[in-house]
């Protein structure tokens, strides 16, 4: 009833999917925290909200530790203070553009304008 068909170029669909997943490169971008109070409650929550609508995985790397950008607890645990630098990493569809918008969001955080910062990344919200 069912016969096994030869796969294209000698590879199975699973092999192709694994190869494509591994081909997605990890994109990195350095950020500097400019908010006087650092990446604390409101800015951290805004960052996490932005990450959670993306179609790619986002991490924050500080020193030797890696924190998920999707978790408010992990973002707060990263303990990013004013003047600190960190690396944001992304893997997945549109990770280049996502990191650009997230870096812009973080660079524009300050005590006066931390509310409604999502609007600073025009177009990102519409695409996701």
C-alpha positions as CSV (number, residue, x, y, z in Angstrom):
1,X,0.0,0.0,0.0
2,X,2.7,2.5,1.0
3,X,6.0,2.4,-0.6
4,X,9.1,4.2,0.4
5,X,10.1,6.8,-2.1
6,X,13.6,7.8,-2.6
7,X,14.3,11.2,-1.0
8,X,15.6,14.1,-2.9
9,X,19.4,14.0,-3.4
10,X,19.7,11.2,-0.9
11,X,18.5,13.1,2.1
12,X,15.3,12.7,4.1
13,X,12.9,15.6,5.0
14,X,14.1,15.3,8.6
15,X,17.7,15.5,7.6
16,X,16.9,18.6,5.5
17,X,15.0,20.2,8.4
18,X,17.8,19.6,10.8
19,X,20.4,21.0,8.3
20,X,18.2,24.1,7.8
21,X,17.8,24.6,11.5
22,X,21.6,24.3,12.0
23,X,22.2,26.7,9.1
24,X,20.4,29.5,10.9
25,X,23.3,31.4,12.4
26,X,23.3,33.0,15.7
27,X,23.2,36.8,15.4
28,X,24.8,38.9,18.1
29,X,24.7,42.6,18.9
30,X,26.3,44.5,21.7
31,X,24.1,46.8,23.8
32,X,24.9,49.4,26.4
33,X,22.4,50.2,29.2
34,X,21.8,54.0,29.3
35,X,18.9,54.1,31.7
36,X,20.0,55.5,35.1
37,X,18.3,52.7,37.0
38,X,19.5,50.0,34.6
39,X,17.3,47.4,33.0
40,X,14.9,47.2,35.9
41,X,11.2,46.5,36.3
42,X,9.4,48.6,33.7
43,X,12.2,48.7,31.0
44,X,12.7,45.0,31.6
45,X,9.0,44.2,31.3
46,X,8.9,46.3,28.1
47,X,11.9,44.4,26.7
48,X,10.3,41.0,27.5
49,X,7.0,42.1,25.9
50,X,8.8,43.1,22.7
51,X,10.7,39.8,22.7
52,X,7.6,37.7,23.2
53,X,6.0,38.8,19.9
54,X,9.1,37.9,17.9
55,X,9.5,34.7,15.8
56,X,13.0,34.2,16.9
57,X,14.7,33.2,20.2
58,X,16.4,36.0,22.0
59,X,19.0,35.7,24.8
60,X,21.0,38.3,26.8
61,X,24.6,37.4,27.5
62,X,26.4,39.1,30.3
63,X,29.9,37.7,31.2
64,X,29.7,34.0,31.0
65,X,26.0,33.7,31.7
66,X,23.1,33.5,29.2
67,X,19.6,34.7,30.0
68,X,16.4,34.2,28.1
69,X,14.9,37.4,26.8
70,X,11.4,35.8,27.1
71,X,11.5,35.6,30.9
72,X,11.2,38.7,33.1
73,X,12.9,36.8,35.9
74,X,15.9,36.0,33.8
75,X,16.1,39.5,32.4
76,X,16.1,40.9,35.9
77,X,18.6,38.2,37.0
78,X,21.0,39.5,34.4
79,X,21.4,42.5,36.7
80,X,22.1,45.1,34.0
81,X,23.0,48.4,35.5
82,X,23.6,51.8,33.9
83,X,26.7,51.7,31.9
84,X,26.9,47.9,31.6
85,X,27.3,46.3,28.2
86,X,25.8,43.0,27.3
87,X,25.3,41.0,24.1
88,X,21.8,40.2,22.8
89,X,21.7,37.1,20.7
90,X,19.0,36.0,18.3
91,X,18.4,32.8,16.3
92,X,15.5,32.4,13.9
93,X,13.5,34.2,11.3
94,X,14.2,37.9,11.1
95,X,16.7,37.8,13.9
96,X,18.8,40.5,12.3
97,X,15.9,43.0,12.2
98,X,14.7,41.9,15.7
99,X,18.1,42.6,17.3
100,X,18.2,46.0,15.6
101,X,14.9,47.0,17.0
102,X,15.6,45.6,20.5
103,X,19.0,47.4,20.6
104,X,17.2,50.6,19.6
105,X,14.6,50.0,22.3
106,X,17.3,49.5,25.0
107,X,19.3,52.5,23.8
108,X,16.3,54.8,24.1
109,X,15.2,53.8,27.5
110,X,15.5,56.6,30.0
111,X,13.7,57.5,33.2
112,X,11.3,59.9,31.5
113,X,10.3,57.9,28.4
114,X,10.2,54.3,29.5
115,X,6.5,54.3,29.0
116,X,5.3,53.3,25.5
117,X,8.8,52.5,24.2
118,X,7.4,49.8,21.9
119,X,6.3,52.5,19.5
120,X,10.0,53.3,18.9
121,X,10.3,50.2,16.8
122,X,7.9,51.1,14.0
123,X,6.8,48.2,11.8
124,X,8.0,45.4,14.1
125,X,4.6,45.1,15.8
126,X,2.8,45.0,12.5
127,X,4.8,42.1,11.2
128,X,4.4,39.8,14.1
